[in-house]
Amino acid sequence: MTEGPVAAPAVPDWWVYRGHRGEPRTREGALPGIPDPPPWRSFGLHALVPPEEEAALRARDPLHSSLPVPPPGTGGAGSWDEQAAVAYRGDRNAHDLVNAAIQLRRPLLVTGPPGTGKTTLAASIARELALGPVLRWGITSRSTLREGLYDYDVLGRLHDMNLRKNVPPQQRRHRGEKDHRDSGTHKGAGTPRETGRHEDGDRHEDIGKYVRLGALGDALLPRRRPRVLLIDEIDKSDVDLPNDLLHVFETGGYEIPELRRVAESPVRVLSWDGNERVPVHDGRVRCAQFPLVILTSNGDREFPPAFRRRCLFLTLKPPEGERLHDILRAHVPEMKDLSQVADVLKEYKGLTAEGRQLSPDQLINAVRLRLTAQLGPDDLETITNAVFHSLSGA
């Protein structure tokens, strides 16, 4: 009796993210479904009006908005999001943890050696589930919670205020009339809308243009579908930042004190990428859908117990065997067959077995160097010396 081909492992029914190699999982033009969060992680989702009512409200009042739905894709052709998503290759354990984080709406702390796919995992999730471009916050030793939430350009505002003081009164009134029309005031509506009245007495000052949301702040806007937020290399942060994040993770929101003093609501501020103006009501932001938060760490430090309790943990191991070869094929399309770089693969595996700390990125670079520079087997030592240096510094 002849045996048939081995069937692929069945995909669990509870999986939303399935690691479809960067392909958006859509059916008949519909966006992939996202399960509702548990009651204790549900923030403002119930407060959003149905889409058909949203359209009617916006027709009557252009300033009404519960924020636009992110575009189905994750950037144009050739963008970092797209390239990373298409090249990502995960395993069963990674898919399990990602889907658990989606179901529970808890941050996922991803650790592992460099080059194991920690950052590209975020791009893969965003692209497959059509959640828009990844919101990225790269952490340094000087990063603060305020940086992740928003930036207020006070110097730019003071500069503009000084310029306005030097404008003749007649031009000032004309400028005020122009701002009055642009602010959304309706003819015959009585008291005009103000775009950010503040203590300087300029009733038509647009304070929102001086406020730009950070990646975390943008991720917490009240959207119908969650965004993917990548907080990269959290282990580089100051010791207090993980604890500072806890309040935001638990409440799903934050305040912008500079907007709390403004008479008008909402004030339209700049989004993280600066491509749109988004409304902030009464100086407060609270998510409707808690974002899918991916925090990456190289494992260089321990985190406080309170922070660990609120996260799920995924440890990525260096890929081996067929998974490593699959990653290589995805990153280096010039490679038609593994036999073209058999000696490079043998060298990589041999050095790894000897204890040299290498990453898949280095193997990708070595293979690309071999093929694009047309180096032959006699140049293997050159490739090894140029690319296969140990990451441990030894």
Sequence and secondary structure as in RCSB ss.txt:
>XXXX:A:sequence
MTEGPVAAPAVPDWWVYRGHRGEPRTREGALPGIPDPPPWRSFGLHALVPPEEEAALRARDPLHSSLPVPPPGTG
GAGSWDEQAAVAYRGDRNAHDLVNAAIQLRRPLLVTGPPGTGKTTLAASIARELALGPVLRWGITSRSTLREGLY
DYDVLGRLHDMNLRKNVPPQQRRHRGEKDHRDSGTHKGAGTPRETGRHEDGDRHEDIGKYVRLGALGDALLPRRR
PRVLLIDEIDKSDVDLPNDLLHVFETGGYEIPELRRVAESPVRVLSWDGNERVPVHDGRVRCAQFPLVILTSNGD
REFPPAFRRRCLFLTLKPPEGERLHDILRAHVPEMKDLSQVADVLKEYKGLTAEGRQLSPDQLINAVRLRLTAQL
GPDDLETITNAVFHSLSGA
>XXXX:A:secstr
            TT S    TT    BTTB        GGG  SGGGS  HHHHHHHHHH TT  S     SSSS
STT HHHHHHHH    HHHHHHHHHHHHHT  EEEE STTSSHHHHHHHHHHHTT  S EEEE  TT  HHHHHE
EE HHHHHHHHHHHHTS HHHHHHHHHHHHHHTT  TT SS   S   TTS TT  GGGGEEE HHHHHTS  SS
  EEEEETGGGS TTHHHHHHHHHHHSEEE HHHHT SSS EEEE TTSSSEEEEBTTEEE SS  EEEEEE S 
S   HHHHHT EEEE     HHHHHHHHHHH TT   GGGGHHHHHHHHHHHHTT    HHHHHHHHHHHHHTT 
 GGGHHHHHHHH   TT  
